[in-house]
Structures are given as structure tokens and as C-alpha cells.
Amino acid sequence: MRLTEFHELIREEFGQVRGDSMLRDHVLTSFGGRTGAEAIEAGEEPREVWRALCRDFDVPRVRW
């Protein structure tokens, strides 16, 4: 997944403001306590960050 696609999915699922906040503020335990933005900056795959956010926020699996 490209980073642009990742950001599109975030906006579509959560909205611009909430999505941006989630990336900056929500701690993902599956990424060692980093936020989504920190995980991506550290080189984690955007698809895996997307899946972690979907799990944490109960997004139906069909939209992962």
C-alpha cells in the first residue's frame, strides 16, 4: 500500500480531522507504543498501520 492510499483510507473511514488526530495521538500497542505517524516514520508498512488502526477502532474487516 502506498502512503497516499493509506491517507485516503484514513480520510474516508474516519474523516480528515479525526484521522489526523488518530495518527498523531492514538498509541498502537502492536507497534511498541508508537503512534501511527511514528510507526510509519520509523519505516513500518502503511498497510500494517492501517490494519492496527482498524482493529483498535472496530472497523469491519471487509474495509481493511
mmCIF file as Biopython writes it, N, C-alpha, C and O atoms, coordinates in Angstrom:
data_model
#
loop_
_atom_site.group_PDB
_atom_site.id
_atom_site.type_symbol
_atom_site.label_atom_id
_atom_site.label_alt_id
_atom_site.label_comp_id
_atom_site.label_asym_id
_atom_site.label_entity_id
_atom_site.label_seq_id
_atom_site.pdbx_PDB_ins_code
_atom_site.Cartn_x
_atom_site.Cartn_y
_atom_site.Cartn_z
_atom_site.occupancy
_atom_site.B_iso_or_equiv
_atom_site.auth_seq_id
_atom_site.auth_asym_id
_atom_site.pdbx_PDB_model_num
ATOM 1   N N  . MET A ? 1  ? 0.848   -1.169 0.000  1.0 0.0 1  A 1 
ATOM 2   C CA . MET A ? 1  ? 0.000   0.000  0.000  1.0 0.0 1  A 1 
ATOM 3   C C  . MET A ? 1  ? 0.895   1.234  0.000  1.0 0.0 1  A 1 
ATOM 4   O O  . MET A ? 1  ? 1.825   1.356  0.798  1.0 0.0 1  A 1 
ATOM 5   N N  . ARG A ? 2  ? 0.593   2.122  -0.897 1.0 0.0 2  A 1 
ATOM 6   C CA . ARG A ? 2  ? 1.327   3.394  -0.937 1.0 0.0 2  A 1 
ATOM 7   C C  . ARG A ? 2  ? 0.816   4.321  0.168  1.0 0.0 2  A 1 
ATOM 8   O O  . ARG A ? 2  ? -0.311  4.188  0.647  1.0 0.0 2  A 1 
ATOM 9   N N  . LEU A ? 3  ? 1.654   5.235  0.545  1.0 0.0 3  A 1 
ATOM 10  C CA . LEU A ? 3  ? 1.300   6.172  1.612  1.0 0.0 3  A 1 
ATOM 11  C C  . LEU A ? 3  ? 0.101   7.029  1.225  1.0 0.0 3  A 1 
ATOM 12  O O  . LEU A ? 3  ? -0.727  7.345  2.079  1.0 0.0 3  A 1 
ATOM 13  N N  . THR A ? 4  ? -0.009  7.411  -0.047 1.0 0.0 4  A 1 
ATOM 14  C CA . THR A ? 4  ? -1.161  8.210  -0.476 1.0 0.0 4  A 1 
ATOM 15  C C  . THR A ? 4  ? -2.456  7.414  -0.322 1.0 0.0 4  A 1 
ATOM 16  O O  . THR A ? 4  ? -3.475  7.969  0.088  1.0 0.0 4  A 1 
ATOM 17  N N  . GLU A ? 5  ? -2.426  6.131  -0.643 1.0 0.0 5  A 1 
ATOM 18  C CA . GLU A ? 5  ? -3.609  5.292  -0.475 1.0 0.0 5  A 1 
ATOM 19  C C  . GLU A ? 5  ? -3.964  5.168  1.008  1.0 0.0 5  A 1 
ATOM 20  O O  . GLU A ? 5  ? -5.138  5.204  1.377  1.0 0.0 5  A 1 
ATOM 21  N N  . PHE A ? 6  ? -2.947  5.021  1.850  1.0 0.0 6  A 1 
ATOM 22  C CA . PHE A ? 6  ? -3.156  4.947  3.292  1.0 0.0 6  A 1 
ATOM 23  C C  . PHE A ? 6  ? -3.904  6.184  3.795  1.0 0.0 6  A 1 
ATOM 24  O O  . PHE A ? 6  ? -4.886  6.067  4.528  1.0 0.0 6  A 1 
ATOM 25  N N  . HIS A ? 7  ? -3.438  7.360  3.398  1.0 0.0 7  A 1 
ATOM 26  C CA . HIS A ? 7  ? -4.076  8.599  3.854  1.0 0.0 7  A 1 
ATOM 27  C C  . HIS A ? 7  ? -5.486  8.743  3.294  1.0 0.0 7  A 1 
ATOM 28  O O  . HIS A ? 7  ? -6.357  9.295  3.967  1.0 0.0 7  A 1 
ATOM 29  N N  . GLU A ? 8  ? -5.727  8.264  2.091  1.0 0.0 8  A 1 
ATOM 30  C CA . GLU A ? 8  ? -7.085  8.279  1.533  1.0 0.0 8  A 1 
ATOM 31  C C  . GLU A ? 8  ? -8.009  7.405  2.358  1.0 0.0 8  A 1 
ATOM 32  O O  . GLU A ? 8  ? -9.133  7.806  2.662  1.0 0.0 8  A 1 
ATOM 33  N N  . LEU A ? 9  ? -7.547  6.202  2.729  1.0 0.0 9  A 1 
ATOM 34  C CA . LEU A ? 9  ? -8.365  5.298  3.541  1.0 0.0 9  A 1 
ATOM 35  C C  . LEU A ? 9  ? -8.674  5.907  4.905  1.0 0.0 9  A 1 
ATOM 36  O O  . LEU A ? 9  ? -9.797  5.800  5.398  1.0 0.0 9  A 1 
ATOM 37  N N  . ILE A ? 10 ? -7.685  6.538  5.505  1.0 0.0 10 A 1 
ATOM 38  C CA . ILE A ? 10 ? -7.889  7.198  6.804  1.0 0.0 10 A 1 
ATOM 39  C C  . ILE A ? 10 ? -8.980  8.257  6.683  1.0 0.0 10 A 1 
ATOM 40  O O  . ILE A ? 10 ? -9.902  8.304  7.498  1.0 0.0 10 A 1 
ATOM 41  N N  . ARG A ? 11 ? -8.869  9.114  5.655  1.0 0.0 11 A 1 
ATOM 42  C CA . ARG A ? 11 ? -9.865  10.185 5.458  1.0 0.0 11 A 1 
ATOM 43  C C  . ARG A ? 11 ? -11.255 9.611  5.191  1.0 0.0 11 A 1 
ATOM 44  O O  . ARG A ? 11 ? -12.244 10.099 5.738  1.0 0.0 11 A 1 
ATOM 45  N N  . GLU A ? 12 ? -11.331 8.585  4.359  1.0 0.0 12 A 1 
ATOM 46  C CA . GLU A ? 12 ? -12.637 8.009  4.031  1.0 0.0 12 A 1 
ATOM 47  C C  . GLU A ? 12 ? -13.290 7.359  5.238  1.0 0.0 12 A 1 
ATOM 48  O O  . GLU A ? 12 ? -14.495 7.501  5.444  1.0 0.0 12 A 1 
ATOM 49  N N  . GLU A ? 13 ? -12.510 6.653  6.030  1.0 0.0 13 A 1 
ATOM 50  C CA . GLU A ? 13 ? -13.073 5.912  7.163  1.0 0.0 13 A 1 
ATOM 51  C C  . GLU A ? 13 ? -13.359 6.789  8.372  1.0 0.0 13 A 1 
ATOM 52  O O  . GLU A ? 13 ? -14.385 6.622  9.031  1.0 0.0 13 A 1 
ATOM 53  N N  . PHE A ? 14 ? -12.464 7.719  8.668  1.0 0.0 14 A 1 
ATOM 54  C CA . PHE A ? 14 ? -12.557 8.465  9.920  1.0 0.0 14 A 1 
ATOM 55  C C  . PHE A ? 14 ? -12.782 9.964  9.757  1.0 0.0 14 A 1 
ATOM 56  O O  . PHE A ? 14 ? -13.085 10.649 10.735 1.0 0.0 14 A 1 
ATOM 57  N N  . GLY A ? 15 ? -12.640 10.481 8.548  1.0 0.0 15 A 1 
ATOM 58  C CA . GLY A ? 15 ? -12.725 11.917 8.332  1.0 0.0 15 A 1 
ATOM 59  C C  . GLY A ? 15 ? -11.353 12.541 8.503  1.0 0.0 15 A 1 
ATOM 60  O O  . GLY A ? 15 ? -10.478 11.974 9.157  1.0 0.0 15 A 1 
ATOM 61  N N  . GLN A ? 16 ? -11.173 13.701 7.918  1.0 0.0 16 A 1 
ATOM 62  C CA . GLN A ? 16 ? -9.863  14.359 7.911  1.0 0.0 16 A 1 
ATOM 63  C C  . GLN A ? 16 ? -9.366  14.696 9.310  1.0 0.0 16 A 1 
ATOM 64  O O  . GLN A ? 16 ? -8.248  14.337 9.679  1.0 0.0 16 A 1 
ATOM 65  N N  . VAL A ? 17 ? -10.183 15.376 10.078 1.0 0.0 17 A 1 
ATOM 66  C CA . VAL A ? 17 ? -9.742  15.863 11.392 1.0 0.0 17 A 1 
ATOM 67  C C  . VAL A ? 17 ? -9.516  14.701 12.358 1.0 0.0 17 A 1 
ATOM 68  O O  . VAL A ? 17 ? -8.473  14.629 13.007 1.0 0.0 17 A 1 
ATOM 69  N N  . ARG A ? 18 ? -10.481 13.797 12.454 1.0 0.0 18 A 1 
ATOM 70  C CA . ARG A ? 18 ? -10.338 12.658 13.370 1.0 0.0 18 A 1 
ATOM 71  C C  . ARG A ? 18 ? -9.186  11.761 12.926 1.0 0.0 18 A 1 
ATOM 72  O O  . ARG A ? 18 ? -8.406  11.301 13.760 1.0 0.0 18 A 1 
ATOM 73  N N  . GLY A ? 19 ? -9.072  11.509 11.624 1.0 0.0 19 A 1 
ATOM 74  C CA . GLY A ? 19 ? -7.996  10.673 11.110 1.0 0.0 19 A 1 
ATOM 75  C C  . GLY A ? 19 ? -6.628  11.251 11.419 1.0 0.0 19 A 1 
ATOM 76  O O  . GLY A ? 19 ? -5.729  10.530 11.851 1.0 0.0 19 A 1 
ATOM 77  N N  . ASP A ? 20 ? -6.465  12.547 11.201 1.0 0.0 20 A 1 
ATOM 78  C CA . ASP A ? 20 ? -5.190  13.198 11.517 1.0 0.0 20 A 1 
ATOM 79  C C  . ASP A ? 20 ? -4.869  13.081 13.007 1.0 0.0 20 A 1 
ATOM 80  O O  . ASP A ? 20 ? -3.729  12.819 13.389 1.0 0.0 20 A 1 
ATOM 81  N N  . SER A ? 21 ? -5.876  13.275 13.828 1.0 0.0 21 A 1 
ATOM 82  C CA . SER A ? 21 ? -5.688  13.169 15.271 1.0 0.0 21 A 1 
ATOM 83  C C  . SER A ? 21 ? -5.309  11.750 15.675 1.0 0.0 21 A 1 
ATOM 84  O O  . SER A ? 21 ? -4.423  11.555 16.507 1.0 0.0 21 A 1 
ATOM 85  N N  . MET A ? 22 ? -5.964  10.776 15.098 1.0 0.0 22 A 1 
ATOM 86  C CA . MET A ? 22 ? -5.665  9.375  15.408 1.0 0.0 22 A 1 
ATOM 87  C C  . MET A ? 22 ? -4.213  9.045  15.074 1.0 0.0 22 A 1 
ATOM 88  O O  . MET A ? 22 ? -3.526  8.391  15.859 1.0 0.0 22 A 1 
ATOM 89  N N  . LEU A ? 23 ? -3.754  9.489  13.928 1.0 0.0 23 A 1 
ATOM 90  C CA . LEU A ? 23 ? -2.379  9.206  13.523 1.0 0.0 23 A 1 
ATOM 91  C C  . LEU A ? 23 ? -1.362  9.824  14.473 1.0 0.0 23 A 1 
ATOM 92  O O  . LEU A ? 23 ? -0.319  9.228  14.738 1.0 0.0 23 A 1 
ATOM 93  N N  . ARG A ? 24 ? -1.654  10.999 14.980 1.0 0.0 24 A 1 
ATOM 94  C CA . ARG A ? 24 ? -0.728  11.708 15.864 1.0 0.0 24 A 1 
ATOM 95  C C  . ARG A ? 24 ? -0.838  11.289 17.326 1.0 0.0 24 A 1 
ATOM 96  O O  . ARG A ? 24 ? 0.161   11.283 18.046 1.0 0.0 24 A 1 
ATOM 97  N N  . ASP A ? 25 ? -2.048  10.939 17.771 1.0 0.0 25 A 1 
ATOM 98  C CA . ASP A ? 25 ? -2.301  10.791 19.201 1.0 0.0 25 A 1 
ATOM 99  C C  . ASP A ? 25 ? -2.576  9.378  19.694 1.0 0.0 25 A 1 
ATOM 100 O O  . ASP A ? 25 ? -2.284  9.067  20.849 1.0 0.0 25 A 1 
ATOM 101 N N  . HIS A ? 26 ? -3.125  8.522  18.854 1.0 0.0 26 A 1 
ATOM 102 C CA . HIS A ? 26 ? -3.502  7.174  19.303 1.0 0.0 26 A 1 
ATOM 103 C C  . HIS A ? 26 ? -2.282  6.262  19.337 1.0 0.0 26 A 1 
ATOM 104 O O  . HIS A ? 26 ? -1.591  6.105  18.331 1.0 0.0 26 A 1 
ATOM 105 N N  . VAL A ? 27 ? -2.022  5.669  20.479 1.0 0.0 27 A 1 
ATOM 106 C CA . VAL A ? 27 ? -0.883  4.775  20.654 1.0 0.0 27 A 1 
ATOM 107 C C  . VAL A ? 27 ? -1.285  3.365  20.222 1.0 0.0 27 A 1 
ATOM 108 O O  . VAL A ? 27 ? -2.293  2.822  20.675 1.0 0.0 27 A 1 
ATOM 109 N N  . LEU A ? 28 ? -0.478  2.792  19.343 1.0 0.0 28 A 1 
ATOM 110 C CA . LEU A ? 28 ? -0.714  1.438  18.843 1.0 0.0 28 A 1 
ATOM 111 C C  . LEU A ? 28 ? 0.178   0.459  19.614 1.0 0.0 28 A 1 
ATOM 112 O O  . LEU A ? 28 ? 1.398   0.466  19.450 1.0 0.0 28 A 1 
ATOM 113 N N  . THR A ? 29 ? -0.425  -0.367 20.439 1.0 0.0 29 A 1 
ATOM 114 C CA . THR A ? 29 ? 0.371   -1.311 21.223 1.0 0.0 29 A 1 
ATOM 115 C C  . THR A ? 29 ? 1.095   -2.309 20.333 1.0 0.0 29 A 1 
ATOM 116 O O  . THR A ? 29 ? 2.174   -2.787 20.685 1.0 0.0 29 A 1 
ATOM 117 N N  . SER A ? 30 ? 0.517   -2.624 19.195 1.0 0.0 30 A 1 
ATOM 118 C CA . SER A ? 30 ? 1.148   -3.589 18.285 1.0 0.0 30 A 1 
ATOM 119 C C  . SER A ? 30 ? 2.403   -3.020 17.618 1.0 0.0 30 A 1 
ATOM 120 O O  . SER A ? 30 ? 3.137   -3.753 16.955 1.0 0.0 30 A 1 
ATOM 121 N N  . PHE A ? 31 ? 2.651   -1.726 17.787 1.0 0.0 31 A 1 
ATOM 122 C CA . PHE A ? 31 ? 3.859   -1.101 17.256 1.0 0.0 31 A 1 
ATOM 123 C C  . PHE A ? 31 ? 4.711   -0.521 18.381 1.0 0.0 31 A 1 
ATOM 124 O O  . PHE A ? 31 ? 5.320   0.539  18.238 1.0 0.0 31 A 1 
ATOM 125 N N  . GLY A ? 32 ? 4.741   -1.224 19.478 1.0 0.0 32 A 1 
ATOM 126 C CA . GLY A ? 32 ? 5.620   -0.836 20.567 1.0 0.0 32 A 1 
ATOM 127 C C  . GLY A ? 32 ? 5.265   0.466  21.249 1.0 0.0 32 A 1 
ATOM 128 O O  . GLY A ? 32 ? 6.143   1.147  21.780 1.0 0.0 32 A 1 
ATOM 129 N N  . GLY A ? 33 ? 3.994   0.823  21.243 1.0 0.0 33 A 1 
ATOM 130 C CA . GLY A ? 33 ? 3.575   2.045  21.905 1.0 0.0 33 A 1 
ATOM 131 C C  . GLY A ? 33 ? 3.786   3.300  21.088 1.0 0.0 33 A 1 
ATOM 132 O O  . GLY A ? 33 ? 3.721   4.411  21.614 1.0 0.0 33 A 1 
ATOM 133 N N  . ARG A ? 34 ? 4.040   3.125  19.790 1.0 0.0 34 A 1 
ATOM 134 C CA . ARG A ? 34 ? 4.186   4.294  18.913 1.0 0.0 34 A 1 
ATOM 135 C C  . ARG A ? 34 ? 2.827   4.666  18.332 1.0 0.0 34 A 1 
ATOM 136 O O  . ARG A ? 34 ? 1.916   3.841  18.266 1.0 0.0 34 A 1 
ATOM 137 N N  . THR A ? 35 ? 2.713   5.905  17.920 1.0 0.0 35 A 1 
ATOM 138 C CA . THR A ? 35 ? 1.511   6.325  17.207 1.0 0.0 35 A 1 
ATOM 139 C C  . THR A ? 35 ? 1.627   5.841  15.761 1.0 0.0 35 A 1 
ATOM 140 O O  . THR A ? 35 ? 2.692   5.394  15.336 1.0 0.0 35 A 1 
ATOM 141 N N  . GLY A ? 36 ? 0.538   5.933  15.013 1.0 0.0 36 A 1 
ATOM 142 C CA . GLY A ? 36 ? 0.580   5.552  13.614 1.0 0.0 36 A 1 
ATOM 143 C C  . GLY A ? 36 ? 1.586   6.366  12.828 1.0 0.0 36 A 1 
ATOM 144 O O  . GLY A ? 36 ? 2.314   5.827  11.994 1.0 0.0 36 A 1 
ATOM 145 N N  . ALA A ? 37 ? 1.630   7.658  13.088 1.0 0.0 37 A 1 
ATOM 146 C CA . ALA A ? 37 ? 2.580   8.530  12.392 1.0 0.0 37 A 1 
ATOM 147 C C  . ALA A ? 37 ? 4.015   8.146  12.726 1.0 0.0 37 A 1 
ATOM 148 O O  . ALA A ? 37 ? 4.873   8.115  11.843 1.0 0.0 37 A 1 
ATOM 149 N N  . GLU A ? 38 ? 4.279   7.855  13.987 1.0 0.0 38 A 1 
ATOM 150 C CA . GLU A ? 38 ? 5.629   7.454  14.396 1.0 0.0 38 A 1 
ATOM 151 C C  . GLU A ? 38 ? 6.025   6.118  13.771 1.0 0.0 38 A 1 
ATOM 152 O O  . GLU A ? 38 ? 7.166   5.939  13.345 1.0 0.0 38 A 1 
ATOM 153 N N  . ALA A ? 39 ? 5.080   5.188  13.720 1.0 0.0 39 A 1 
ATOM 154 C CA . ALA A ? 39 ? 5.360   3.873  13.136 1.0 0.0 39 A 1 
ATOM 155 C C  . ALA A ? 39 ? 5.711   3.998  11.655 1.0 0.0 39 A 1 
ATOM 156 O O  . ALA A ? 39 ? 6.664   3.378  11.185 1.0 0.0 39 A 1 
ATOM 157 N N  . ILE A ? 40 ? 4.947   4.793  10.931 1.0 0.0 40 A 1 
ATOM 158 C CA . ILE A ? 40 ? 5.224   4.983  9.507  1.0 0.0 40 A 1 
ATOM 159 C C  . ILE A ? 40 ? 6.566   5.679  9.311  1.0 0.0 40 A 1 
ATOM 160 O O  . ILE A ? 40 ? 7.349   5.299  8.441  1.0 0.0 40 A 1 
ATOM 161 N N  . GLU A ? 41 ? 6.824   6.687  10.117 1.0 0.0 41 A 1 
ATOM 162 C CA . GLU A ? 41 ? 8.101   7.396  10.011 1.0 0.0 41 A 1 
ATOM 163 C C  . GLU A ? 41 ? 9.280   6.470  10.315 1.0 0.0 41 A 1 
ATOM 164 O O  . GLU A ? 41 ? 10.374  6.652  9.782  1.0 0.0 41 A 1 
ATOM 165 N N  . ALA A ? 42 ? 9.048   5.478  11.175 1.0 0.0 42 A 1 
ATOM 166 C CA . ALA A ? 42 ? 10.102  4.524  11.529 1.0 0.0 42 A 1 
ATOM 167 C C  . ALA A ? 42 ? 10.269  3.431  10.469 1.0 0.0 42 A 1 
ATOM 168 O O  . ALA A ? 42 ? 11.138  2.569  10.597 1.0 0.0 42 A 1 
ATOM 169 N N  . GLY A ? 43 ? 9.436   3.470  9.425  1.0 0.0 43 A 1 
ATOM 170 C CA . GLY A ? 43 ? 9.593   2.525  8.330  1.0 0.0 43 A 1 
ATOM 171 C C  . GLY A ? 43 ? 8.603   1.380  8.303  1.0 0.0 43 A 1 
ATOM 172 O O  . GLY A ? 43 ? 8.727   0.478  7.475  1.0 0.0 43 A 1 
ATOM 173 N N  . GLU A ? 44 ? 7.627   1.398  9.188  1.0 0.0 44 A 1 
ATOM 174 C CA . GLU A ? 44 ? 6.601   0.341  9.169  1.0 0.0 44 A 1 
ATOM 175 C C  . GLU A ? 44 ? 5.734   0.492  7.921  1.0 0.0 44 A 1 
ATOM 176 O O  . GLU A ? 44 ? 5.541   1.594  7.405  1.0 0.0 44 A 1 
ATOM 177 N N  . GLU A ? 45 ? 5.224   -0.629 7.456  1.0 0.0 45 A 1 
ATOM 178 C CA . GLU A ? 45 ? 4.370   -0.632 6.271  1.0 0.0 45 A 1 
ATOM 179 C C  . GLU A ? 45 ? 3.039   0.061  6.576  1.0 0.0 45 A 1 
ATOM 180 O O  . GLU A ? 45 ? 2.404   -0.254 7.582  1.0 0.0 45 A 1 
ATOM 181 N N  . PRO A ? 46 ? 2.609   0.995  5.730  1.0 0.0 46 A 1 
ATOM 182 C CA . PRO A ? 46 ? 1.320   1.661  5.942  1.0 0.0 46 A 1 
ATOM 183 C C  . PRO A ? 46 ? 0.151   0.675  6.058  1.0 0.0 46 A 1 
ATOM 184 O O  . PRO A ? 46 ? -0.773  0.910  6.837  1.0 0.0 46 A 1 
ATOM 185 N N  . ARG A ? 47 ? 0.179   -0.416 5.298  1.0 0.0 47 A 1 
ATOM 186 C CA . ARG A ? 47 ? -0.912  -1.399 5.370  1.0 0.0 47 A 1 
ATOM 187 C C  . ARG A ? 47 ? -1.029  -1.982 6.774  1.0 0.0 47 A 1 
ATOM 188 O O  . ARG A ? 47 ? -2.137  -2.183 7.272  1.0 0.0 47 A 1 
ATOM 189 N N  . GLU A ? 48 ? 0.103   -2.254 7.413  1.0 0.0 48 A 1 
ATOM 190 C CA . GLU A ? 48 ? 0.067   -2.817 8.760  1.0 0.0 48 A 1 
ATOM 191 C C  . GLU A ? 48 ? -0.419  -1.792 9.777  1.0 0.0 48 A 1 
ATOM 192 O O  . GLU A ? 48 ? -1.124  -2.144 10.723 1.0 0.0 48 A 1 
ATOM 193 N N  . VAL A ? 49 ? -0.054  -0.549 9.592  1.0 0.0 49 A 1 
ATOM 194 C CA . VAL A ? 49 ? -0.553  0.515  10.468 1.0 0.0 49 A 1 
ATOM 195 C C  . VAL A ? 49 ? -2.058  0.668  10.269 1.0 0.0 49 A 1 
ATOM 196 O O  . VAL A ? 49 ? -2.800  0.824  11.239 1.0 0.0 49 A 1 
ATOM 197 N N  . TRP A ? 50 ? -2.511  0.623  9.021  1.0 0.0 50 A 1 
ATOM 198 C CA . TRP A ? 50 ? -3.943  0.697  8.720  1.0 0.0 50 A 1 
ATOM 199 C C  . TRP A ? 50 ? -4.694  -0.426 9.429  1.0 0.0 50 A 1 
ATOM 200 O O  . TRP A ? 50 ? -5.724  -0.185 10.059 1.0 0.0 50 A 1 
ATOM 201 N N  . ARG A ? 51 ? -4.188  -1.638 9.331  1.0 0.0 51 A 1 
ATOM 202 C CA . ARG A ? 51 ? -4.847  -2.783 9.975  1.0 0.0 51 A 1 
ATOM 203 C C  . ARG A ? 51 ? -4.886  -2.618 11.494 1.0 0.0 51 A 1 
ATOM 204 O O  . ARG A ? 51 ? -5.889  -2.949 12.126 1.0 0.0 51 A 1 
ATOM 205 N N  . ALA A ? 52 ? -3.816  -2.116 12.075 1.0 0.0 52 A 1 
ATOM 206 C CA . ALA A ? 52 ? -3.791  -1.897 13.522 1.0 0.0 52 A 1 
ATOM 207 C C  . ALA A ? 52 ? -4.836  -0.861 13.937 1.0 0.0 52 A 1 
ATOM 208 O O  . ALA A ? 52 ? -5.528  -1.042 14.939 1.0 0.0 52 A 1 
ATOM 209 N N  . LEU A ? 53 ? -4.951  0.209  13.177 1.0 0.0 53 A 1 
ATOM 210 C CA . LEU A ? 53 ? -5.974  1.218  13.474 1.0 0.0 53 A 1 
ATOM 211 C C  . LEU A ? 53 ? -7.369  0.627  13.323 1.0 0.0 53 A 1 
ATOM 212 O O  . LEU A ? 53 ? -8.249  0.892  14.142 1.0 0.0 53 A 1 
ATOM 213 N N  . CYS A ? 54 ? -7.572  -0.165 12.289 1.0 0.0 54 A 1 
ATOM 214 C CA . CYS A ? 54 ? -8.878  -0.795 12.077 1.0 0.0 54 A 1 
ATOM 215 C C  . CYS A ? 54 ? -9.243  -1.707 13.245 1.0 0.0 54 A 1 
ATOM 216 O O  . CYS A ? 54 ? -10.386 -1.706 13.701 1.0 0.0 54 A 1 
ATOM 217 N N  . ARG A ? 55 ? -8.281  -2.479 13.724 1.0 0.0 55 A 1 
ATOM 218 C CA . ARG A ? 55 ? -8.537  -3.349 14.883 1.0 0.0 55 A 1 
ATOM 219 C C  . ARG A ? 55 ? -8.897  -2.522 16.107 1.0 0.0 55 A 1 
ATOM 220 O O  . ARG A ? 55 ? -9.869  -2.822 16.801 1.0 0.0 55 A 1 
ATOM 221 N N  . ASP A ? 56 ? -8.118  -1.485 16.372 1.0 0.0 56 A 1 
ATOM 222 C CA . ASP A ? 56 ? -8.336  -0.678 17.574 1.0 0.0 56 A 1 
ATOM 223 C C  . ASP A ? 56 ? -9.662  0.074  17.552 1.0 0.0 56 A 1 
ATOM 224 O O  . ASP A ? 56 ? -10.249 0.331  18.603 1.0 0.0 56 A 1 
ATOM 225 N N  . PHE A ? 57 ? -10.137 0.428  16.357 1.0 0.0 57 A 1 
ATOM 226 C CA . PHE A ? 57 ? -11.359 1.229  16.257 1.0 0.0 57 A 1 
ATOM 227 C C  . PHE A ? 57 ? -12.537 0.447  15.675 1.0 0.0 57 A 1 
ATOM 228 O O  . PHE A ? 57 ? -13.508 1.032  15.194 1.0 0.0 57 A 1 
ATOM 229 N N  . ASP A ? 58 ? -12.438 -0.886 15.726 1.0 0.0 58 A 1 
ATOM 230 C CA . ASP A ? 58 ? -13.542 -1.777 15.347 1.0 0.0 58 A 1 
ATOM 231 C C  . ASP A ? 58 ? -14.099 -1.518 13.950 1.0 0.0 58 A 1 
ATOM 232 O O  . ASP A ? 58 ? -15.312 -1.550 13.743 1.0 0.0 58 A 1 
ATOM 233 N N  . VAL A ? 59 ? -13.223 -1.268 13.008 1.0 0.0 59 A 1 
ATOM 234 C CA . VAL A ? 59 ? -13.635 -1.129 11.610 1.0 0.0 59 A 1 
ATOM 235 C C  . VAL A ? 59 ? -13.941 -2.531 11.089 1.0 0.0 59 A 1 
ATOM 236 O O  . VAL A ? 59 ? -13.130 -3.438 11.277 1.0 0.0 59 A 1 
ATOM 237 N N  . PRO A ? 60 ? -15.088 -2.733 10.440 1.0 0.0 60 A 1 
ATOM 238 C CA . PRO A ? 60 ? -15.400 -4.062 9.905  1.0 0.0 60 A 1 
ATOM 239 C C  . PRO A ? 60 ? -14.294 -4.568 8.970  1.0 0.0 60 A 1 
ATOM 240 O O  . PRO A ? 60 ? -13.751 -3.809 8.167  1.0 0.0 60 A 1 
ATOM 241 N N  . ARG A ? 61 ? -13.975 -5.844 9.085  1.0 0.0 61 A 1 
ATOM 242 C CA . ARG A ? 61 ? -12.867 -6.452 8.332  1.0 0.0 61 A 1 
ATOM 243 C C  . ARG A ? 61 ? -13.003 -6.271 6.819  1.0 0.0 61 A 1 
ATOM 244 O O  . ARG A ? 61 ? -11.992 -6.232 6.118  1.0 0.0 61 A 1 
ATOM 245 N N  . VAL A ? 62 ? -14.198 -6.164 6.312  1.0 0.0 62 A 1 
ATOM 246 C CA . VAL A ? 62 ? -14.359 -6.001 4.854  1.0 0.0 62 A 1 
ATOM 247 C C  . VAL A ? 62 ? -13.757 -4.694 4.357  1.0 0.0 62 A 1 
ATOM 248 O O  . VAL A ? 62 ? -13.514 -4.545 3.159  1.0 0.0 62 A 1 
ATOM 249 N N  . ARG A ? 63 ? -13.510 -3.739 5.264  1.0 0.0 63 A 1 
ATOM 250 C CA . ARG A ? 63 ? -12.941 -2.457 4.848  1.0 0.0 63 A 1 
ATOM 251 C C  . ARG A ? 63 ? -11.437 -2.350 5.145  1.0 0.0 63 A 1 
ATOM 252 O O  . ARG A ? 63 ? -10.842 -1.289 4.960  1.0 0.0 63 A 1 
ATOM 253 N N  . TRP A ? 64 ? -10.827 -3.444 5.603  1.0 0.0 64 A 1 
ATOM 254 C CA . TRP A ? 64 ? -9.391  -3.438 5.864  1.0 0.0 64 A 1 
ATOM 255 C C  . TRP A ? 64 ? -8.668  -3.565 4.573  1.0 0.0 64 A 1 
ATOM 256 O O  . TRP A ? 64 ? -7.437  -3.583 4.553  1.0 0.0 64 A 1 
#
